[in-house]
């Protein structure tokens, strides 16, 4: 089960990198549309930010799966998995709240970096962890 946890954490870290890239595509597309047409419609904005939003909502249940895998894999994995889940929940809340209080939007990308760092720490630790516990040393004669 440790291998599944390792791959899931790694896949999630990669998905967060894609998520960050998608918001960049959305922002630059919106800027280009603004330059070309001097206006941005809801459809234009949503068509490029839509994948970012969709992946973001998929990552929250994926973080819950990470927690469940950490319970099965054991070995002290639960703490960081719960931290990742908490950061994902905060990310969604920040996105929702920023629509009403735009200055909170400042915290959304900062939290994304915390999520990436947390998942990177988890994945890195898993790849460095020995796949089997070390053998007990032979008794001295």
Residue frames relative to the residue before (quaternion, step in Angstrom):
aa qw qx qy qz dx dy dz
X 1.0000 0.0000 0.0000 0.0000 0.00 0.00 0.00
X 0.5536 0.6170 -0.3863 0.4045 3.58 1.18 -0.50
X 0.6389 0.5304 -0.3274 0.4510 3.57 1.03 -0.78
X 0.6337 0.5200 -0.3294 0.4686 3.59 1.01 -0.79
X 0.6419 0.5195 -0.3145 0.4682 3.57 0.96 -0.89
X 0.6485 0.5285 -0.3112 0.4509 3.60 0.93 -0.94
X 0.6997 0.4580 -0.2760 0.4738 3.59 0.84 -0.95
X 0.6375 0.5247 -0.3360 0.4532 3.60 0.99 -0.77
X 0.6551 0.5006 -0.3125 0.4718 3.60 0.91 -0.87
X 0.6557 0.5090 -0.3067 0.4658 3.58 0.99 -0.82
X 0.6469 0.5125 -0.3088 0.4727 3.57 0.99 -0.86
X 0.6479 0.5111 -0.3216 0.4644 3.58 0.98 -0.78
X 0.6287 0.5218 -0.3396 0.4660 3.60 0.98 -0.80
X 0.6498 0.5034 -0.3105 0.4775 3.58 0.97 -0.84
X 0.6425 0.5239 -0.3219 0.4572 3.60 0.97 -0.81
X 0.6365 0.5091 -0.3349 0.4727 3.61 1.04 -0.68
X 0.6077 0.5254 -0.3572 0.4765 3.61 1.04 -0.66
X 0.6420 0.5020 -0.3146 0.4867 3.60 0.97 -0.85
X 0.6278 0.5515 -0.3227 0.4445 3.58 0.99 -0.88
X 0.6642 0.4841 -0.2965 0.4864 3.58 0.93 -0.88
X 0.6448 0.5207 -0.3167 0.4614 3.58 1.02 -0.76
X 0.6393 0.5407 -0.3247 0.4399 3.58 1.02 -0.79
X 0.6496 0.4950 -0.3365 0.4689 3.59 0.99 -0.70
X 0.6080 0.5417 -0.3526 0.4609 3.59 1.11 -0.59
X 0.6318 0.5177 -0.3239 0.4773 3.58 0.99 -0.84
X 0.6598 0.5178 -0.3056 0.4507 3.57 0.91 -0.92
X 0.6722 0.5015 -0.3013 0.4537 3.57 0.91 -0.91
X 0.7059 0.4512 -0.2830 0.4669 3.59 0.85 -0.89
X 0.6050 0.5289 -0.3630 0.4717 3.59 1.11 -0.58
X 0.6448 0.5145 -0.3221 0.4645 3.59 0.96 -0.84
X 0.6481 0.5134 -0.3208 0.4621 3.58 0.98 -0.81
X 0.6508 0.5081 -0.3173 0.4665 3.60 0.96 -0.84
X 0.6477 0.5100 -0.3202 0.4668 3.59 0.94 -0.87
X 0.6401 0.5247 -0.3194 0.4614 3.57 1.01 -0.79
X 0.6596 0.4944 -0.3032 0.4780 3.57 1.01 -0.82
X 0.7055 0.4817 -0.2630 0.4484 3.58 0.90 -0.96
X 0.8340 0.2101 -0.0612 0.5065 3.57 0.82 -1.02
X 0.4040 -0.7472 0.4369 0.2960 3.58 1.32 -0.05
X 0.7539 0.2283 -0.1893 0.5863 3.56 1.26 0.35
X 0.2003 -0.7468 0.6193 0.1369 3.54 -1.25 0.42
X 0.2714 -0.7592 0.5698 0.1589 3.57 -0.75 1.05
X 0.6513 -0.4916 0.3944 0.4225 3.56 -1.29 0.26
X 0.6411 0.5285 -0.3253 0.4516 3.59 1.01 -0.79
X 0.6551 0.5051 -0.3126 0.4669 3.58 0.93 -0.87
X 0.6678 0.4981 -0.2929 0.4692 3.56 0.91 -0.93
X 0.7164 0.4777 -0.2550 0.4399 3.57 0.81 -1.02
X 0.6236 0.5687 -0.3559 0.4012 3.57 1.02 -0.72
X 0.7432 0.3744 -0.2232 0.5076 3.60 1.08 -0.59
X 0.6879 0.4230 -0.2933 0.5117 3.60 1.12 -0.44
X 0.4707 0.7043 -0.4207 0.3246 3.58 1.24 -0.31
X 0.6738 0.4782 -0.3193 0.4641 3.64 0.81 -0.85
X 0.6080 0.5457 -0.3443 0.4626 3.60 1.09 -0.68
X 0.6703 0.4897 -0.2904 0.4760 3.57 0.90 -0.94
X 0.6674 0.5139 -0.3081 0.4422 3.60 0.84 -0.97
X 0.6743 0.4772 -0.3010 0.4764 3.59 0.85 -0.93
X 0.6156 0.5589 -0.3444 0.4361 3.58 1.02 -0.74
X 0.6871 0.4660 -0.2823 0.4806 3.56 0.95 -0.85
X 0.6326 0.5151 -0.3364 0.4704 3.61 1.13 -0.50
X 0.6377 0.5573 -0.3321 0.4152 3.57 1.08 -0.65
X 0.5823 0.5801 -0.3898 0.4153 3.63 1.09 -0.49
X 0.6999 0.4097 -0.3025 0.5008 3.67 0.74 -0.80
X 0.5809 0.5653 -0.3777 0.4475 3.59 1.14 -0.53
X 0.6383 0.5087 -0.3223 0.4795 3.59 1.08 -0.69
X 0.6130 0.5254 -0.3461 0.4779 3.57 1.10 -0.63
X 0.6174 0.5228 -0.3334 0.4840 3.59 1.04 -0.75
X 0.6174 0.5421 -0.3433 0.4552 3.60 1.01 -0.78
X 0.6413 0.5069 -0.3229 0.4770 3.60 0.97 -0.83
X 0.6646 0.4991 -0.3126 0.4599 3.61 0.87 -0.89
X 0.6465 0.5045 -0.3167 0.4768 3.58 1.00 -0.79
X 0.6362 0.5295 -0.3353 0.4500 3.59 1.02 -0.73
X 0.6204 0.5349 -0.3409 0.4613 3.59 1.11 -0.63
X 0.6878 0.4653 -0.2750 0.4846 3.57 1.00 -0.83
X 0.7021 0.4751 -0.2726 0.4550 3.59 0.93 -0.89
X 0.2067 -0.8180 0.5024 0.1894 3.58 1.23 -0.56
X 0.5743 0.6383 -0.4053 0.3138 3.56 -1.14 -0.58
X 0.6764 -0.5265 0.3055 0.4147 3.61 1.02 0.66
X 0.4347 0.7330 -0.4312 0.2962 3.58 1.18 0.42
X 0.5438 0.6804 -0.3877 0.3017 3.59 1.13 -0.54
X 0.6231 0.5809 -0.3576 0.3827 3.61 0.89 -0.89
X 0.7436 0.4075 -0.2405 0.4724 3.60 0.67 -1.06
X 0.6016 0.5444 -0.3616 0.4594 3.58 1.13 -0.53
X 0.6525 0.4930 -0.3093 0.4853 3.58 1.03 -0.77
X 0.6069 0.5346 -0.3537 0.4699 3.59 1.05 -0.68
X 0.6481 0.5126 -0.3179 0.4648 3.60 0.93 -0.88
X 0.6511 0.5083 -0.3177 0.4656 3.59 0.91 -0.89
X 0.6512 0.5190 -0.3122 0.4574 3.60 0.93 -0.85
X 0.6557 0.5033 -0.3088 0.4706 3.58 1.00 -0.80
X 0.6379 0.5147 -0.3299 0.4684 3.60 1.04 -0.72
X 0.6424 0.5039 -0.3254 0.4770 3.58 0.98 -0.80
X 0.6380 0.5143 -0.3208 0.4750 3.59 1.00 -0.83
X 0.6202 0.5608 -0.3414 0.4292 3.59 1.04 -0.76
X 0.6619 0.4866 -0.3028 0.4832 3.58 0.93 -0.88
X 0.6551 0.5115 -0.3135 0.4593 3.58 0.92 -0.87
X 0.6418 0.5157 -0.3238 0.4662 3.58 0.98 -0.81
X 0.6374 0.5192 -0.3332 0.4617 3.60 0.98 -0.79
X 0.6735 0.4877 -0.3013 0.4666 3.58 0.89 -0.90
X 0.6997 0.4825 -0.2768 0.4484 3.57 0.84 -0.97
X 0.6256 0.5683 -0.3415 0.4112 3.59 1.07 -0.68
X 0.5620 0.5773 -0.4039 0.4334 3.60 1.15 -0.35
X 0.7203 0.4090 -0.2403 0.5060 3.59 1.06 -0.71
X 0.7691 0.1506 -0.0612 0.6181 3.57 1.12 -0.77
X 0.2607 -0.8364 0.4567 0.1546 3.60 0.26 1.26
X 0.5908 0.5826 -0.3880 0.4012 3.62 1.04 -0.58
X 0.5845 0.5703 -0.3724 0.4410 3.61 1.18 -0.44
X 0.5069 0.6481 -0.4046 0.3991 3.56 1.27 -0.32
X 0.5379 0.6167 -0.3930 0.4194 3.58 1.23 -0.43
X 0.6986 0.4887 -0.2697 0.4477 3.57 1.01 -0.81
X 0.5405 0.6513 -0.3941 0.3583 3.60 1.17 -0.51
X 0.7244 0.3905 -0.2784 0.4952 3.68 0.71 -0.84
X 0.5837 0.5545 -0.3851 0.4511 3.61 1.10 -0.57
X 0.6605 0.4951 -0.2980 0.4794 3.58 0.95 -0.88
X 0.5993 0.5561 -0.3627 0.4472 3.60 1.07 -0.66
X 0.6490 0.5012 -0.3168 0.4767 3.57 1.03 -0.75
X 0.6214 0.5214 -0.3365 0.4783 3.59 1.08 -0.68
X 0.6288 0.5246 -0.3286 0.4705 3.58 1.01 -0.79
X 0.6711 0.4938 -0.3009 0.4640 3.57 0.85 -0.96
X 0.6534 0.5110 -0.3131 0.4625 3.58 0.96 -0.82
X 0.6544 0.5107 -0.3092 0.4640 3.57 0.98 -0.84
X 0.6880 0.4608 -0.2859 0.4822 3.57 0.86 -0.91
X 0.6177 0.5367 -0.3389 0.4643 3.56 1.08 -0.68
X 0.6380 0.5170 -0.3166 0.4748 3.58 1.03 -0.81
X 0.6517 0.5100 -0.3159 0.4642 3.56 0.93 -0.91
X 0.6971 0.4770 -0.2821 0.4548 3.58 0.76 -1.06
X 0.6480 0.5186 -0.3227 0.4550 3.58 0.90 -0.88
X 0.6637 0.5082 -0.2984 0.4606 3.56 0.93 -0.90
X 0.6590 0.5118 -0.3092 0.4563 3.56 1.02 -0.77
X 0.6769 0.4758 -0.3041 0.4721 3.59 0.97 -0.76
X 0.6780 0.4694 -0.2917 0.4846 3.60 1.15 -0.50
X 0.5540 0.6173 -0.3865 0.4033 3.58 1.22 -0.41
X 0.4910 -0.6458 0.4799 0.3341 3.60 -0.90 0.80
X 0.5059 -0.6754 0.4457 0.2988 3.56 -0.98 0.83
X 0.7647 0.1548 -0.1098 0.6158 3.57 1.20 -0.50
X 0.5482 -0.5965 0.4428 0.3842 3.58 -1.06 0.59
X 0.5618 -0.6089 0.4210 0.3694 3.59 -1.05 0.68
X 0.5431 -0.6227 0.4604 0.3246 3.52 -1.12 0.74
X 0.5193 -0.6236 0.4782 0.3359 3.56 -1.08 0.69
X 0.5080 -0.6526 0.4531 0.3329 3.59 -0.94 0.79
X 0.5478 -0.6138 0.4584 0.3363 3.53 -1.13 0.70
X 0.5218 -0.6389 0.4517 0.3399 3.60 -0.97 0.72
X 0.4926 -0.6562 0.4890 0.2961 3.53 -1.07 0.77
X 0.2744 -0.7687 0.5561 0.1568 3.58 -1.05 0.76
